[in-house]
Amino acid sequence: MELLTRTEAMNLLKLKPSHFSKVVNGYIHSIPPIPCVRIGRRQLFRREALETWIIEVERRCNEVHSRS
């Protein structure tokens, strides 16, 4: 199991810090929150969970576009 820091996860997803924080905290209603593991004040992200999250976001996007 590979754990990534917040910065590593942000770079992997190619998101800006402000947008990344909004998605992690569930403030973007059309996108599911990015799963993380909290250890104290640290947030760590499993690479496998991020890859699964990307697939879920892609699936939702494809569903929306196929309805149009």
N, CA and C atoms as a LAMMPS dump frame, in Angstrom:
ITEM: TIMESTEP
0
ITEM: NUMBER OF ATOMS
204
ITEM: BOX BOUNDS ff ff ff
-5.0000000000000000e+02 5.0000000000000000e+02
-5.0000000000000000e+02 5.0000000000000000e+02
-5.0000000000000000e+02 5.0000000000000000e+02
ITEM: ATOMS id mol type element x y z
1 1 1 N 0.847 -1.168 0
2 1 2 C 0 0 0
3 1 3 C 0.897 1.236 0
4 2 1 N 0.653 2.097 -0.975
5 2 2 C 1.45 3.317 -1.084
6 2 3 C 0.629 4.5 -0.595
7 3 1 N 1.147 5.203 0.402
8 3 2 C 0.493 6.401 0.915
9 3 3 C 1.179 7.629 0.35
10 4 1 N 0.368 8.583 -0.085
11 4 2 C 0.882 9.824 -0.651
12 4 3 C 0.572 10.983 0.282
13 5 1 N 1.458 11.954 0.291
14 5 2 C 1.189 13.182 1.034
15 5 3 C 0.174 14.006 0.246
16 6 1 N -0.301 15.049 0.882
17 6 2 C -1.259 15.956 0.232
18 6 3 C -0.663 16.527 -1.069
19 7 1 N 0.579 16.958 -1.009
20 7 2 C 1.236 17.537 -2.186
21 7 3 C 1.392 16.503 -3.293
22 8 1 N 1.784 15.29 -2.931
23 8 2 C 1.943 14.231 -3.937
24 8 3 C 0.601 13.893 -4.591
25 9 1 N -0.46 13.824 -3.789
26 9 2 C -1.784 13.527 -4.336
27 9 3 C -2.245 14.65 -5.261
28 10 1 N -2.009 15.896 -4.848
29 10 2 C -2.37 17.051 -5.669
30 10 3 C -1.648 17.01 -7.01
31 11 1 N -0.365 16.698 -6.967
32 11 2 C 0.426 16.627 -8.197
33 11 3 C -0.034 15.471 -9.082
34 12 1 N -0.36 14.339 -8.48
35 12 2 C -0.839 13.191 -9.239
36 12 3 C -2.124 13.543 -9.99
37 13 1 N -3.03 14.247 -9.315
38 13 2 C -4.316 14.608 -9.912
39 13 3 C -4.245 15.894 -10.734
40 14 1 N -3.114 16.586 -10.642
41 14 2 C -2.901 17.843 -11.361
42 14 3 C -3.97 18.886 -11.004
43 15 1 N -4.208 19.018 -9.692
44 15 2 C -5.173 19.993 -9.192
45 15 3 C -4.45 21.102 -8.438
46 16 1 N -5.019 22.298 -8.491
47 16 2 C -4.481 23.413 -7.719
48 16 3 C -4.839 23.2 -6.25
49 17 1 N -4.027 23.728 -5.33
50 17 2 C -4.28 23.511 -3.9
51 17 3 C -5.684 23.894 -3.44
52 18 1 N -6.198 25.031 -3.901
53 18 2 C -7.524 25.467 -3.443
54 18 3 C -8.619 24.519 -3.924
55 19 1 N -8.536 24.073 -5.167
56 19 2 C -9.546 23.156 -5.699
57 19 3 C -9.42 21.783 -5.033
58 20 1 N -8.202 21.338 -4.823
59 20 2 C -7.962 20.053 -4.161
60 20 3 C -8.617 20.045 -2.777
61 21 1 N -8.424 21.116 -2.008
62 21 2 C -9.015 21.207 -0.669
63 21 3 C -10.531 21.145 -0.725
64 22 1 N -11.116 21.835 -1.688
65 22 2 C -12.578 21.829 -1.825
66 22 3 C -13.091 20.429 -2.137
67 23 1 N -12.394 19.709 -2.996
68 23 2 C -12.831 18.36 -3.359
69 23 3 C -12.647 17.403 -2.176
70 24 1 N -11.526 17.478 -1.488
71 24 2 C -11.276 16.609 -0.331
72 24 3 C -12.351 16.819 0.736
73 25 1 N -12.744 18.063 0.939
74 25 2 C -13.714 18.39 1.984
75 25 3 C -15.166 18.272 1.526
76 26 1 N -15.395 17.87 0.274
77 26 2 C -16.751 17.637 -0.206
78 26 3 C -17.524 18.889 -0.564
79 27 1 N -16.839 19.983 -0.872
80 27 2 C -17.518 21.235 -1.193
81 27 3 C -17.916 21.366 -2.66
82 28 1 N -17.476 20.446 -3.511
83 28 2 C -17.858 20.452 -4.924
84 28 3 C -18.949 19.392 -5.07
85 29 1 N -20.187 19.821 -5.242
86 29 2 C -21.327 18.902 -5.175
87 29 3 C -21.376 17.88 -6.304
88 30 1 N -20.825 18.197 -7.452
89 30 2 C -20.897 17.273 -8.588
90 30 3 C -19.782 16.224 -8.577
91 31 1 N -18.856 16.336 -7.624
92 31 2 C -17.714 15.422 -7.556
93 31 3 C -17.676 14.782 -6.166
94 32 1 N -17.53 13.456 -6.085
95 32 2 C -17.428 12.833 -4.757
96 32 3 C -16.134 13.265 -4.065
97 33 1 N -16.144 13.355 -2.739
98 33 2 C -14.924 13.753 -2.021
99 33 3 C -13.778 12.773 -2.275
100 34 1 N -12.571 13.305 -2.304
101 34 2 C -11.386 12.467 -2.446
102 34 3 C -11.165 11.758 -1.108
103 35 1 N -11.063 10.424 -1.116
104 35 2 C -10.866 9.707 0.146
105 35 3 C -9.459 9.925 0.708
106 36 1 N -9.397 10.089 2.02
107 36 2 C -8.096 10.268 2.663
108 36 3 C -8.092 9.578 4.017
109 37 1 N -6.894 9.384 4.529
110 37 2 C -6.692 8.82 5.858
111 37 3 C -6.127 9.947 6.706
112 38 1 N -6.764 10.223 7.821
113 38 2 C -6.274 11.288 8.702
114 38 3 C -5.528 10.659 9.877
115 39 1 N -4.304 11.102 10.047
116 39 2 C -3.492 10.681 11.183
117 39 3 C -3.079 11.97 11.886
118 40 1 N -3.744 12.243 12.992
119 40 2 C -3.548 13.536 13.634
120 40 3 C -4.073 14.612 12.704
121 41 1 N -3.247 15.6 12.426
122 41 2 C -3.646 16.646 11.486
123 41 3 C -3.219 16.346 10.055
124 42 1 N -2.463 15.278 9.885
125 42 2 C -1.984 14.911 8.542
126 42 3 C -3.056 14.206 7.743
127 43 1 N -3.115 14.522 6.486
128 43 2 C -3.977 13.803 5.554
129 43 3 C -3.073 13.005 4.63
130 44 1 N -3.331 11.708 4.541
131 44 2 C -2.588 10.848 3.631
132 44 3 C -3.579 10.223 2.664
133 45 1 N -3.095 9.919 1.468
134 45 2 C -3.96 9.433 0.4
135 45 3 C -3.386 8.14 -0.163
136 46 1 N -4.199 7.097 -0.186
137 46 2 C -3.757 5.832 -0.775
138 46 3 C -3.819 5.976 -2.293
139 47 1 N -2.727 5.621 -2.961
140 47 2 C -2.69 5.725 -4.42
141 47 3 C -3.833 4.924 -5.043
142 48 1 N -4.083 3.727 -4.53
143 48 2 C -5.149 2.878 -5.063
144 48 3 C -6.513 3.561 -4.915
145 49 1 N -6.748 4.226 -3.789
146 49 2 C -8.016 4.925 -3.566
147 49 3 C -8.168 6.093 -4.537
148 50 1 N -7.068 6.78 -4.832
149 50 2 C -7.124 7.885 -5.793
150 50 3 C -7.446 7.368 -7.191
151 51 1 N -6.854 6.247 -7.564
152 51 2 C -7.127 5.667 -8.881
153 51 3 C -8.585 5.229 -8.983
154 52 1 N -9.128 4.645 -7.918
155 52 2 C -10.538 4.251 -7.888
156 52 3 C -11.425 5.485 -7.965
157 53 1 N -11.044 6.551 -7.268
158 53 2 C -11.796 7.806 -7.28
159 53 3 C -11.844 8.387 -8.695
160 54 1 N -10.718 8.356 -9.402
161 54 2 C -10.67 8.868 -10.776
162 54 3 C -11.637 8.087 -11.661
163 55 1 N -11.661 6.772 -11.524
164 55 2 C -12.565 5.932 -12.318
165 55 3 C -14.017 6.297 -12.017
166 56 1 N -14.346 6.528 -10.751
167 56 2 C -15.711 6.899 -10.356
168 56 3 C -16.11 8.253 -10.946
169 57 1 N -15.219 9.23 -10.894
170 57 2 C -15.502 10.551 -11.465
171 57 3 C -15.699 10.434 -12.973
172 58 1 N -14.859 9.644 -13.618
173 58 2 C -14.973 9.435 -15.06
174 58 3 C -16.306 8.766 -15.407
175 59 1 N -16.709 7.762 -14.618
176 59 2 C -17.971 7.064 -14.852
177 59 3 C -19.15 8.03 -14.737
178 60 1 N -19.136 8.857 -13.703
179 60 2 C -20.219 9.836 -13.517
180 60 3 C -20.271 10.823 -14.67
181 61 1 N -19.109 11.256 -15.108
182 61 2 C -19.034 12.198 -16.226
183 61 3 C -19.599 11.567 -17.491
184 62 1 N -19.243 10.316 -17.75
185 62 2 C -19.744 9.62 -18.934
186 62 3 C -21.248 9.419 -18.869
187 63 1 N -21.797 9.163 -17.679
188 63 2 C -23.242 9.004 -17.526
189 63 3 C -23.966 10.3 -17.859
190 64 1 N -23.438 11.412 -17.389
191 64 2 C -24.053 12.714 -17.644
192 64 3 C -24.024 13.022 -19.136
193 65 1 N -22.905 12.76 -19.785
194 65 2 C -22.776 13.064 -21.21
195 65 3 C -23.585 12.109 -22.078
196 66 1 N -23.799 10.888 -21.631
197 66 2 C -24.579 9.94 -22.432
198 66 3 C -26.069 10.262 -22.372
199 67 1 N -26.508 10.979 -21.344
200 67 2 C -27.917 11.382 -21.234
201 67 3 C -28.24 12.54 -22.16
202 68 1 N -27.231 13.315 -22.521
203 68 2 C -27.453 14.51 -23.353
204 68 3 C -27.762 14.162 -24.781
